[in-house]
């Protein structure tokens, strides 16, 4: 009876179970797959067919790396238990930023050398910049962990991947029930040409999809882990965090659903270059039933892709930290439906969408609660066009069909707050 109840709950969430050799009765949550119509990522199976020898439980970085590298290409399930730290050595001993630093690098020396007052508005170069790049590479060798094809990574009871980047490069991958926090870069680079005043740019997202296809990212939590307070150098925040979840380099057929993404600036980038090297005809992504809470921007920012963004809840509290939610980039074709925004009264409605050289944007069914006011329907495209130039067209050239459940917008806050994030 308990199994039938569990299966019934999964059915309500649009999930099914695929039984593999490891568990003929399908009791294993690591064998869940998305429903047949659950967005562009429908059909993803990950490690659902894993044999018993290819099911692993890990609690250390070294164990995680070994499990993901085992039996290449074969279906595998990797269960994560407890907290796995990324900033450790091969023996799982803690490492600090100083441990990764190249002998020729120090931050005080970097700040002195590339101060715009003396260096000018020219990109850093020379031995000290090269030492910073070597330091960054030292850290990357420890904190970036690759996920290959036919793999499910599933968190058990509050599993947390801290200071670590999962880089998905293979086909057919599922990431579920995990907390990702504080993927931080010890060695950001100063770019005086980024914006009017320059910016500090960092590496490492919590999750990177790099040329990955058929991916389901479901019921996870993404954040900076409360580690966002950083000093200011050259008048700009010393930014040690990049994205939470980036989908780049021709990744395709992805569903991002039922996640909590919060307390971060640059959140979800779909397409990482304006040059169509990898991305034309790809970057097909569905983003639904996610909570974007206290997010500065990129929720998501899109280039090239056909991206269905529906039934998401956007909560903005800090006006000073907010830039925009939906970024319309080069040749992007965003189809936004039934999204709910809770914003302060001081946030202009025309700021919810941002121009990044795109030309078209479709949005219907939007509700906005501004300040203390009751939710009301808002035409995001009309509000954007009224406040910005150039205007955007509404014909994106496609209509989503892979939708298992399109909730009415007034139900979105209740459903998202009750269901998004890891399930314990």
C-alpha positions in Angstrom: 0.0 0.0 0.0 2.8 2.4 0.8 4.4 1.8 -2.6 1.1 2.5 -4.4 0.8 5.7 -2.4 4.3 6.7 -3.4 3.7 5.9 -7.0 0.5 8.0 -6.9 2.3 11.0 -5.5 4.9 10.7 -8.3 2.1 10.6 -10.8 0.7 13.8 -9.5 4.1 15.4 -10.0 4.2 14.1 -13.6 6.8 11.5 -12.9 7.1 7.8 -13.8 9.4 5.1 -12.6 11.5 3.0 -14.9 12.5 -0.3 -13.4 16.0 -1.5 -14.2 18.0 -4.6 -13.3 18.9 -3.1 -9.9 15.3 -2.9 -8.7 12.7 -4.9 -10.6 9.8 -3.3 -8.6 10.9 0.3 -9.3 11.1 1.3 -5.6 14.3 3.3 -6.2 13.7 7.1 -6.5 17.0 7.2 -8.5 15.1 5.5 -11.3 12.4 8.2 -11.7 12.3 9.8 -15.2 10.3 12.9 -16.5 6.9 12.4 -17.9 6.4 11.8 -21.6 5.4 15.4 -22.2 7.5 17.2 -19.6 9.1 19.8 -21.8 12.1 19.6 -24.1 13.8 17.1 -21.7 11.0 14.5 -22.0 12.5 11.1 -22.8 15.5 11.6 -20.6 16.2 8.4 -18.6 19.6 9.1 -17.0 20.7 6.0 -15.1 17.3 4.4 -14.7 18.5 1.2 -16.3 21.6 0.9 -14.1 22.7 -2.6 -13.1 23.3 -3.2 -9.4 27.1 -2.8 -9.8 26.5 0.7 -11.2 24.6 2.1 -8.3 26.8 4.0 -5.9 26.3 6.0 -2.6 29.0 8.6 -2.0 29.7 11.1 0.8 33.1 12.5 -0.3 34.5 14.3 -3.3 36.9 11.4 -4.1 34.0 8.9 -4.0 31.8 11.1 -6.2 34.6 11.5 -8.8 35.3 7.7 -8.8 31.6 6.8 -9.1 31.0 9.2 -12.0 34.0 7.9 -13.8 33.2 4.3 -13.4 32.1 2.0 -16.2 32.0 4.8 -18.8 28.9 5.0 -20.9 26.9 2.5 -18.9 23.8 3.7 -17.1 24.7 4.6 -13.5 23.0 6.0 -10.4 25.0 8.0 -7.9 23.4 8.8 -4.6 24.9 11.7 -2.6 24.7 11.5 1.2 25.6 14.4 3.5 27.7 17.4 2.4 30.5 17.0 -0.3 33.0 19.8 -0.3 34.6 20.8 -3.5 37.6 22.7 -2.1 39.5 19.7 -1.0 42.5 17.7 -2.2 42.5 14.2 -3.7 42.5 12.8 -0.1 39.4 15.0 0.8 41.5 17.2 3.1 40.2 20.9 3.1 42.0 23.4 1.0 41.9 27.2 1.1 42.3 29.8 -1.6 45.9 30.3 -0.4 46.5 26.6 -1.1 45.4 27.0 -4.8 47.4 30.2 -5.3 50.4 30.2 -7.7 53.6 31.3 -5.9 53.7 34.3 -8.2 50.2 35.5 -7.4 48.8 37.6 -4.6 45.7 39.7 -4.5 47.4 42.9 -3.1 49.9 42.7 -5.9 47.2 42.2 -8.5 45.2 45.2 -7.2 48.3 47.4 -7.2 49.3 46.3 -10.7 46.0 46.7 -12.5 44.5 49.7 -10.7 42.7 51.6 -13.5 44.1 54.8 -12.2 47.6 53.7 -13.2 47.0 50.7 -15.6 44.2 52.3 -17.5 41.2 50.7 -19.3 43.2 47.9 -20.7 42.7 44.2 -20.0 45.3 42.8 -17.5 48.2 41.1 -19.1 51.7 40.1 -18.1 53.2 37.7 -15.5 50.8 38.6 -12.7 47.7 38.0 -14.8 49.3 34.7 -16.0 49.8 33.7 -12.3 46.2 34.5 -11.6 45.1 32.3 -14.5 47.3 29.4 -13.2 45.9 29.8 -9.7 42.3 29.6 -11.2 43.3 26.5 -13.1 44.6 24.9 -9.8 41.3 25.5 -8.2 39.3 24.3 -11.2 41.2 20.9 -11.1 39.6 20.3 -7.7 36.2 21.9 -7.8 34.9 21.0 -11.3 33.6 17.4 -11.6 32.4 16.0 -14.9 29.2 14.1 -15.4 29.1 11.8 -18.4 26.2 10.2 -20.3 23.4 8.0 -18.9 23.8 9.1 -15.4 21.5 10.1 -12.5 22.8 12.0 -9.5 20.3 12.0 -6.7 20.5 13.5 -3.2 19.5 11.6 -0.1 18.1 13.5 2.8 19.5 17.0 2.5 22.6 16.2 0.4 24.6 19.3 -0.4 27.3 19.9 -3.0 29.3 22.8 -1.5 31.9 24.8 -3.4 31.7 22.4 -6.3 30.7 22.6 -10.0 28.9 19.7 -11.7 29.8 20.0 -15.4 27.5 17.9 -17.5 29.0 17.1 -20.8 27.2 13.9 -21.8 23.8 12.9 -23.2 21.0 11.6 -21.0 21.6 13.0 -17.5 19.3 13.6 -14.5 20.2 15.8 -11.5 17.6 15.6 -8.7 17.1 16.3 -5.0 20.4 18.1 -4.5 21.4 21.3 -2.8 24.1 23.2 -4.7 25.8 26.1 -2.8 28.7 28.5 -3.0 30.6 27.5 -6.1 33.1 30.3 -5.6 36.1 31.5 -7.5 39.2 32.4 -5.4 40.8 34.3 -8.3 38.3 36.6 -10.1 39.6 38.5 -13.1 39.4 42.3 -13.4 37.9 43.4 -16.8 38.0 47.2 -17.2 36.0 46.9 -20.4 33.0 45.1 -18.9 30.4 47.8 -18.7 31.0 51.5 -18.2 33.0 51.0 -15.0 34.5 47.6 -15.4 33.7 44.4 -13.4 35.2 41.5 -11.6 34.4 38.3 -13.5 34.6 34.8 -12.0 34.4 31.2 -13.1 32.4 28.2 -11.7 28.7 27.7 -11.8 27.0 25.3 -9.5 25.9 23.4 -12.5 27.2 23.8 -16.1 25.5 22.0 -19.0 28.2 22.1 -21.7 27.2 20.6 -25.0 24.9 18.3 -23.0 21.7 16.9 -24.4 18.6 15.2 -22.9 18.9 16.6 -19.3 16.4 16.8 -16.5 17.2 19.2 -13.6 14.5 18.6 -11.0 13.7 19.4 -7.4 17.1 21.0 -6.5 18.1 24.1 -4.6 20.7 26.5 -5.9 22.3 29.5 -4.0 25.5 31.2 -2.9 25.1 29.5 0.5 24.9 32.8 2.3 28.4 33.6 1.2 27.7 36.7 -1.0 29.2 39.4 1.1 32.4 40.6 -0.7 34.6 43.7 -0.6 34.7 46.3 -3.3 37.9 46.9 -5.4 38.2 49.6 -8.1 34.7 50.7 -7.2 33.1 47.3 -8.1 32.1 44.3 -6.0 34.8 41.6 -5.9 32.4 39.0 -7.5 33.4 35.4 -6.6 30.2 33.8 -7.9 29.2 33.2 -11.6 26.0 31.4 -12.5 23.8 29.0 -10.6 22.8 26.9 -13.6 24.1 27.7 -17.1 23.1 25.8 -20.3 25.7 26.5 -23.0 27.8 25.3 -25.9 25.0 23.8 -27.9 23.3 22.0 -25.0 19.8 20.9 -26.1 16.6 19.2 -24.9 16.6 20.2 -21.3 13.9 20.5 -18.7 14.5 22.6 -15.5 11.6 22.0 -13.1 10.6 22.4 -9.5 13.8 24.0 -8.3 14.5 26.8 -5.9 17.1 29.3 -7.1 17.7 32.1 -4.6 19.9 34.9 -3.3 22.2 35.2 -6.3 22.9 37.7 -9.1 23.6 36.0 -12.5 21.4 33.0 -12.3 20.6 31.0 -15.5 22.3 31.7 -18.8 21.1 29.8 -21.8 23.6 30.3 -24.6 26.9 31.9 -23.7 27.9 33.7 -26.9 26.4 36.0 -29.5 28.3 34.0 -32.1 26.2 31.1 -33.5 29.1 28.7 -33.4 27.3 25.9 -31.5 23.8 27.0 -30.8 21.6 27.5 -33.8 18.8 24.9 -33.8 19.7 23.9 -30.2 19.3 25.3 -26.7 15.7 24.0 -26.6 14.9 24.3 -22.9 11.8 24.2 -20.7 11.8 26.1 -17.4 8.7 25.4 -15.2 7.4 25.5 -11.6 10.7 27.0 -10.3 11.1 29.6 -7.6 13.4 32.5 -8.5 13.7 34.4 -5.2 15.9 37.4 -4.7 17.6 36.9 -8.0 19.4 39.8 -9.7 19.2 38.8 -13.3 19.2 35.9 -15.9 16.0 34.0 -14.9 16.8 33.1 -17.6 18.8 35.1 -20.1 18.5 33.4 -23.5 20.4 33.4 -26.8 19.2 31.4 -29.8 17.0 28.9 -28.0 13.4 28.0 -28.1 12.7 28.3 -24.4 9.4 27.7 -22.7 9.2 29.5 -19.4 5.9 28.8 -17.6 4.3 28.6 -14.1 7.4 30.0 -12.4 7.2 32.2 -9.3 9.5 35.3 -9.2 10.0 37.0 -5.8 11.9 40.3 -5.6 12.6 42.0 -2.2 15.8 44.0 -2.6 15.3 46.6 -5.3 19.0 47.6 -5.2 20.1 44.0 -6.1 17.5 43.5 -8.9 18.2 44.2 -12.6 15.7 42.1 -14.6 14.2 38.6 -14.8 13.8 37.6 -18.5 16.7 38.4 -20.9 15.9 38.5 -24.6 19.2 37.7 -26.3 20.3 37.2 -29.9 17.8 35.2 -32.0 16.1 34.0 -28.8 12.5 32.8 -29.0 11.1 32.8 -25.4 7.6 31.6 -24.9 6.5 32.8 -21.4 3.2 31.6 -20.0 1.4 31.9 -16.6 4.3 33.3 -14.6 3.7 35.1 -11.3 5.8 38.1 -10.1 5.9 39.5 -6.6 7.8 42.8 -6.8 8.2 46.0 -4.8 6.1 48.9 -6.0 9.3 50.7 -7.0 10.2 48.1 -9.7 8.9 49.3 -13.1 6.9 46.7 -14.9 9.0 47.5 -18.0 12.1 46.3 -16.2 11.0 42.7 -15.8 12.2 42.0 -19.4 15.6 43.1 -20.7 16.9 43.7 -24.2 20.1 41.7 -25.1 19.9 42.2 -28.9 16.8 39.9 -29.3 13.9 40.9 -31.5 10.9 38.8 -30.4 9.3 37.8 -27.1 5.9 36.0 -26.3 4.3 36.4 -22.9 0.7 35.6 -21.9 -1.0 34.9 -18.6 1.3 37.0 -16.4 0.2 38.1 -13.0 2.0 40.7 -11.0 1.6 41.6 -7.4 3.3 45.0 -7.0 3.9 46.3 -3.5 0.8 45.7 -1.4 -1.5 45.6 -4.3 -3.5 42.5 -5.3 -2.2 40.5 -8.3 -3.3 41.8 -11.6 -2.8 40.7 -15.2 0.2 42.4 -16.9 1.1 42.4 -20.6 4.9 42.0 -20.2 5.6 42.8 -23.9 3.5 45.9 -23.9 5.1 47.2 -20.7 8.6 46.5 -22.1 7.8 48.3 -25.4 6.3 51.3 -23.6 9.4 51.8 -21.6 12.2 50.7 -24.0 13.5 51.0 -27.5 13.6 49.1 -29.8 10.2 47.4 -29.5 10.1 43.6 -29.5 7.8 41.6 -31.8 5.5 39.0 -30.4 5.8 36.3 -33.1 8.4 33.8 -31.9 7.7 31.2 -34.6 6.8 28.3 -32.4 4.2 27.1 -29.9 5.1 24.6 -27.1 3.4 21.3 -27.2 5.4 19.3 -24.6 3.4 20.4 -21.5 2.1 18.0 -19.0 0.4 20.5 -16.7 -0.1 24.2 -17.3 -1.4 25.6 -14.0 -3.5 28.8 -13.9 -1.3 31.7 -12.8 -3.2 32.4 -9.6 -2.3 28.9 -8.4 1.4 29.2 -9.1 2.6 30.7 -5.8 0.9 28.0 -3.8 2.1 25.2 -6.0 5.7 26.4 -6.3 6.1 27.3 -2.7 4.8 23.9 -1.7 6.6 21.8 -4.3 9.8 23.4 -5.4 13.2 22.3 -4.1 14.5 19.0 -2.7 12.0 16.5 -1.4 13.0 14.8 1.9 
